[in-house]
Amino acid sequence: MAETQSSVREVIPDIGGNFTLDQGVIDELPSGSRVLEASSFGSSAWTRTARIKVQLSDGSSKQYFVKFATEGGDVMMEGEFNSMTELHKLAPSFVPRPYAWGKFHSAGPVTHFFLCDFIDMENEMPDPVAFCARLAEIHLKSQSPTGQFGFPVPNCHGKIVQSNEWHPSWTSFFTKLLVSFFKIELGINGPWPEYQQAFEVIVKTVVPQLLDPLQDSGRVLKPSLVHGDLWEENAAINLSTGEPVVFDASAFYAHNEYELGTWRRETIKFGRSHFNQYLRNIPPSEPVEQWDDRVRLYSLKFNLAHMIGWPGAPFVREEYVSLRGLI
């Protein structure tokens, strides 16, 4: 997917700047609302974000958060709306309430938006006990509408469209997802024979070695709804309640342990205390002895996403080469 920031700047001003809200967004506000202010708020790598202050028909005030994207924005905004909607159904105090996604009415760059509740947040690491309890609740309560792994609509991890079509086999689903990200990363960062050979070994040998046993020998693997991109930049503390809150989801139904893959990356602040608390809520899947290797394998997808978004980080490719040691 193309970078969206360059042309979205033509639509939304820099942080703190006020702008005239497009009628497409206004139409999604409650009937009788009067927009008091629309101003850029916060930051995002691939989009622009803003806060909307409105007066409702009963005279009360309310604030909304809106995200905008241009190139490829339809997939990004629809995907995030559906991701957040499914998560909010299961944990309404953990996820800002989503309202709509749509398209600007005005001329100019084709722009899409996602509208949700505005929550005043503090960008601090959430308490491991409360955070992991809420996350585990989503994983345990969620039910795939098809009984398979995937998601009803395409969505994006960052700016990358994910391969999330339904599949009954977790091994097959994850393999397709990993290969799709690998091909994009290779196109951006160029070839490296040792890395490419290592990836081929991982796909052909390591992935089935670690994931096939989850659904072998009569084992049933439940597809759980995952946030899909759960690192410290997508989690915060709700200042009104003191409770943890998550956002910027790229959800799908997966093996629940996939969610922890991003925590395994060296640069991520979620650490041992979060792993320990999560496992108190949901123990490792069988075979238990492969838990750590599975989470390490899942982390490779998140490393690829990082390499695509921020090219040139060699440690990611080195991790693939070292993972051959799992054979």
C-alpha positions as CSV (number, residue, x, y, z in Angstrom):
1,M,0.0,0.0,0.0
2,A,1.3,3.5,-0.8
3,E,2.3,5.9,1.9
4,T,-0.7,8.0,2.9
5,Q,0.8,10.9,4.9
6,S,1.9,13.1,1.9
7,S,-1.4,13.7,0.4
8,V,-3.4,13.5,3.7
9,R,-1.5,16.7,4.7
10,E,-3.4,18.5,2.0
11,V,-6.6,17.6,3.7
12,I,-5.8,17.9,7.5
13,P,-3.5,20.5,9.0
14,D,-0.6,19.9,11.4
15,I,-1.2,19.1,15.1
16,G,-3.2,21.8,16.8
17,G,-4.5,23.3,13.6
18,N,-8.3,23.8,13.2
19,F,-10.0,22.9,10.0
20,T,-13.5,22.7,8.5
21,L,-15.0,19.2,9.0
22,D,-16.1,17.4,5.9
23,Q,-19.8,16.8,5.5
24,G,-19.2,13.1,5.2
25,V,-18.0,13.0,8.8
26,I,-20.7,15.4,10.0
27,D,-23.4,13.1,8.5
28,E,-22.2,10.4,10.9
29,L,-22.7,12.5,14.0
30,P,-25.9,12.3,16.0
31,S,-28.8,14.1,14.4
32,G,-29.0,17.7,15.6
33,S,-25.3,18.0,16.5
34,R,-23.5,21.2,16.0
35,V,-19.7,21.1,15.4
36,L,-18.0,23.5,17.7
37,E,-14.4,22.7,16.7
38,A,-12.4,20.2,14.6
39,S,-8.6,20.3,15.3
40,S,-5.7,18.0,14.6
41,F,-4.8,15.9,17.6
42,G,-2.2,13.3,18.3
43,S,0.1,11.6,15.8
44,S,0.0,8.5,13.5
45,A,2.6,7.0,11.2
46,W,0.3,6.5,8.3
47,T,-2.7,8.7,8.8
48,R,-3.9,12.1,10.3
49,T,-5.9,12.2,13.4
50,A,-8.2,14.9,15.0
51,R,-10.5,15.7,17.8
52,I,-14.1,16.9,17.2
53,K,-16.0,18.9,19.8
54,V,-19.8,19.0,19.3
55,Q,-22.9,20.2,21.0
56,L,-25.6,17.5,20.9
57,S,-29.3,18.3,20.3
58,D,-30.0,18.2,24.1
59,G,-27.4,20.9,24.7
60,S,-24.8,18.6,26.2
61,S,-21.3,18.4,24.8
62,K,-19.4,15.4,23.4
63,Q,-16.0,14.8,21.9
64,Y,-15.1,12.4,19.1
65,F,-11.8,11.1,17.7
66,V,-11.5,10.8,13.9
67,K,-8.7,9.3,11.7
68,F,-8.2,10.1,8.1
69,A,-6.3,8.4,5.2
70,T,-6.0,9.0,1.5
71,E,-4.3,6.4,-0.7
72,G,-5.6,3.0,0.3
73,G,-7.7,4.6,3.0
74,D,-10.8,2.7,2.3
75,V,-9.2,-0.7,3.3
76,M,-7.5,0.9,6.3
77,M,-10.6,2.7,7.7
78,E,-13.1,0.0,7.0
79,G,-10.7,-2.6,8.5
80,E,-10.1,-0.6,11.6
81,F,-13.8,0.1,12.1
82,N,-14.7,-3.6,11.9
83,S,-11.7,-4.5,14.1
84,M,-12.6,-2.1,16.8
85,T,-16.3,-2.9,16.5
86,E,-15.7,-6.6,17.2
87,L,-13.4,-5.9,20.1
88,H,-15.7,-3.3,21.6
89,K,-18.6,-5.8,21.7
90,L,-16.5,-8.0,24.0
91,A,-14.9,-5.3,26.1
92,P,-16.6,-2.0,25.9
93,S,-14.5,-0.3,28.6
94,F,-11.3,-1.6,27.1
95,V,-11.9,-0.2,23.6
96,P,-13.2,3.2,22.4
97,R,-16.6,2.9,21.0
98,P,-16.5,3.0,17.1
99,Y,-19.3,4.8,15.3
100,A,-18.6,4.8,11.5
101,W,-16.2,4.8,8.7
102,G,-16.8,6.5,5.4
103,K,-15.6,8.8,2.6
104,F,-15.3,12.6,2.3
105,H,-17.9,14.4,0.2
106,S,-15.6,17.2,-0.8
107,A,-13.4,17.4,-3.9
108,G,-9.7,16.9,-3.7
109,P,-7.7,13.8,-2.6
110,V,-10.0,10.8,-2.1
111,T,-10.1,10.6,1.7
112,H,-11.6,8.1,4.0
113,F,-12.2,8.3,7.8
114,F,-12.9,6.3,10.9
115,L,-14.9,7.9,13.7
116,C,-15.0,6.7,17.4
117,D,-15.2,8.1,20.9
118,F,-12.5,10.5,22.1
119,I,-10.9,9.2,25.3
120,D,-8.5,11.4,27.3
121,M,-5.5,9.1,27.7
122,E,-2.1,8.9,29.4
123,N,0.5,7.2,27.3
124,E,1.8,5.0,30.2
125,M,2.3,1.3,30.3
126,P,-0.9,-0.3,31.7
127,D,-0.9,-2.3,34.8
128,P,-0.1,-5.9,33.8
129,V,-2.8,-7.5,36.1
130,A,-5.7,-5.4,34.8
131,F,-4.5,-5.2,31.2
132,C,-3.9,-9.0,30.8
133,A,-7.2,-9.9,32.5
134,R,-9.1,-7.7,29.9
135,L,-7.1,-9.1,27.0
136,A,-7.6,-12.7,28.1
137,E,-11.3,-12.1,28.5
138,I,-11.5,-11.1,24.8
139,H,-9.5,-14.2,23.8
140,L,-11.7,-16.5,25.9
141,K,-15.1,-15.0,25.1
142,S,-14.7,-14.4,21.4
143,Q,-16.3,-16.8,18.9
144,S,-15.3,-17.0,15.2
145,P,-18.5,-16.6,13.1
146,T,-17.2,-19.3,10.8
147,G,-15.4,-21.4,13.3
148,Q,-12.2,-20.7,11.3
149,F,-9.2,-18.4,11.4
150,G,-9.5,-15.1,9.6
151,F,-11.7,-12.0,9.5
152,P,-14.8,-10.9,7.6
153,V,-13.2,-8.0,5.8
154,P,-9.6,-7.1,4.8
155,N,-7.7,-4.9,7.2
156,C,-4.2,-3.5,7.6
157,H,-1.3,-4.0,9.9
158,G,0.0,-0.4,9.8
159,K,-0.2,0.4,6.1
160,I,0.0,-3.3,5.0
161,V,-3.1,-5.1,3.8
162,Q,-3.2,-8.4,5.7
163,S,-4.0,-11.8,4.1
164,N,-6.9,-12.7,6.4
165,E,-9.2,-14.9,4.4
166,W,-10.9,-17.7,6.3
167,H,-9.1,-21.0,6.7
168,P,-9.7,-24.0,9.1
169,S,-6.0,-24.7,9.5
170,W,-4.0,-22.4,11.7
171,T,-0.8,-23.6,10.1
172,S,-2.0,-22.8,6.6
173,F,-3.4,-19.4,7.7
174,F,-0.3,-18.3,9.5
175,T,2.0,-19.5,6.7
176,K,0.1,-17.5,4.1
177,L,0.2,-14.4,6.3
178,L,3.9,-14.8,7.0
179,V,4.7,-15.3,3.3
180,S,2.7,-12.3,2.2
181,F,4.6,-10.0,4.6
182,F,8.0,-11.6,3.6
183,K,7.4,-10.9,-0.1
184,I,6.6,-7.2,0.6
185,E,9.6,-6.9,2.8
186,L,11.9,-8.5,0.3
187,G,10.7,-6.1,-2.4
188,I,11.4,-3.1,-0.1
189,N,14.8,-4.1,1.4
190,G,16.2,-6.2,-1.4
191,P,17.5,-9.8,-1.6
192,W,19.9,-11.5,0.8
193,P,20.5,-15.2,-0.1
194,E,21.1,-16.5,3.4
195,Y,18.0,-14.7,4.7
196,Q,15.9,-16.0,1.8
197,Q,17.2,-19.6,2.4
198,A,16.5,-19.3,6.1
199,F,12.9,-18.2,5.4
200,E,12.3,-21.1,3.1
201,V,13.4,-23.5,5.8
202,I,11.2,-21.8,8.4
203,V,8.1,-22.0,6.2
204,K,8.7,-25.6,5.1
205,T,10.0,-27.0,8.4
206,V,9.7,-24.8,11.4
207,V,6.1,-23.6,10.9
208,P,4.6,-27.0,10.6
209,Q,6.9,-28.4,13.3
210,L,5.5,-25.8,15.8
211,L,2.0,-25.2,14.6
212,D,0.7,-28.6,13.3
213,P,0.7,-30.1,16.8
214,L,-1.8,-27.5,18.0
215,Q,-4.5,-29.3,15.8
216,D,-3.0,-32.8,15.8
217,S,-3.8,-35.8,18.0
218,G,-7.4,-34.8,18.5
219,R,-6.5,-31.3,19.8
220,V,-9.0,-28.5,19.0
221,L,-7.5,-25.0,18.6
222,K,-10.1,-22.2,19.2
223,P,-9.9,-19.2,16.9
224,S,-9.7,-16.2,19.3
225,L,-10.2,-12.6,18.4
226,V,-6.9,-10.8,18.7
227,H,-6.1,-7.1,18.6
228,G,-3.4,-7.9,16.1
229,D,-0.9,-5.0,16.8
230,L,-0.7,-4.8,20.5
231,W,2.4,-2.8,21.5
232,E,2.9,0.2,23.8
233,E,1.9,2.8,21.2
234,N,-1.5,1.2,20.9
235,A,-2.3,0.9,24.6
236,A,-2.7,3.6,27.3
237,I,-4.5,4.5,30.5
238,N,-8.0,6.1,30.4
239,L,-7.6,9.2,32.6
240,S,-11.3,9.2,33.5
241,T,-11.4,5.7,34.8
242,G,-7.8,4.7,35.4
243,E,-8.4,1.6,33.4
244,P,-6.4,0.3,30.4
245,V,-7.5,1.0,26.9
246,V,-6.4,-0.2,23.5
247,F,-6.8,1.2,20.0
248,D,-5.5,1.0,16.4
249,A,-6.5,-2.6,16.0
250,S,-5.9,-4.9,13.1
251,A,-8.0,-7.8,14.4
252,F,-8.7,-11.3,13.2
253,Y,-9.4,-14.7,14.7
254,A,-6.1,-16.4,15.5
255,H,-4.4,-18.7,17.9
256,N,-4.5,-16.5,21.1
257,E,-0.7,-16.9,21.6
258,Y,-0.2,-15.0,18.3
259,E,-1.2,-11.8,20.2
260,L,2.0,-12.2,22.3
261,G,4.3,-12.4,19.3
262,T,4.9,-8.6,19.2
263,W,5.8,-8.6,22.9
264,R,8.7,-10.9,22.1
265,R,10.4,-8.2,20.0
266,E,13.4,-6.7,21.8
267,T,12.3,-3.1,21.4
268,I,8.8,-3.6,22.9
269,K,8.0,-2.5,26.4
270,F,5.6,-5.3,27.2
271,G,7.8,-7.7,29.1
272,R,8.0,-10.6,31.5
273,S,5.4,-9.2,33.9
274,H,2.8,-9.1,31.1
275,F,3.7,-12.5,29.9
276,N,3.4,-13.9,33.4
277,Q,0.0,-12.2,34.0
278,Y,-1.4,-13.3,30.7
279,L,-0.4,-16.9,31.4
280,R,-2.2,-16.8,34.7
281,N,-5.4,-16.1,32.8
282,I,-4.8,-18.5,29.8
283,P,-2.2,-21.2,30.2
284,P,0.0,-22.2,27.2
285,S,-1.6,-24.4,24.5
286,E,-0.6,-28.0,24.2
287,P,2.1,-29.0,23.6
288,V,3.2,-26.7,26.4
289,E,6.9,-27.4,25.9
290,Q,6.7,-25.6,22.5
291,W,5.1,-22.4,23.9
292,D,8.2,-20.2,23.9
293,D,9.3,-21.4,20.4
294,R,5.8,-20.6,19.1
295,V,5.7,-17.1,20.4
296,R,9.2,-16.5,19.0
297,L,7.9,-17.7,15.6
298,Y,4.9,-15.4,15.8
299,S,7.2,-12.5,16.6
300,L,8.7,-12.9,13.1
301,K,5.6,-11.6,11.5
302,F,5.7,-8.4,13.6
303,N,9.4,-8.0,12.8
304,L,8.6,-8.1,9.1
305,A,5.9,-5.5,9.6
306,H,8.6,-3.3,11.3
307,M,11.0,-3.8,8.4
308,I,8.3,-2.8,5.9
309,G,7.3,0.3,7.7
310,W,10.9,1.3,8.7
311,P,13.3,-0.3,6.2
312,G,16.9,-1.1,7.0
313,A,16.8,-2.8,10.4
314,P,19.2,-5.8,9.9
315,F,18.4,-7.5,13.2
316,V,15.1,-8.7,11.8
317,R,16.8,-10.7,9.0
318,E,19.4,-12.0,11.4
319,E,16.6,-13.3,13.7
320,Y,15.3,-15.4,10.8
321,V,18.7,-16.9,10.2
322,S,19.0,-17.8,13.9
323,L,15.6,-19.3,14.0
324,R,16.8,-22.2,11.9
325,G,18.2,-23.5,15.1
326,L,14.7,-24.6,16.1
327,I,14.8,-27.5,13.6
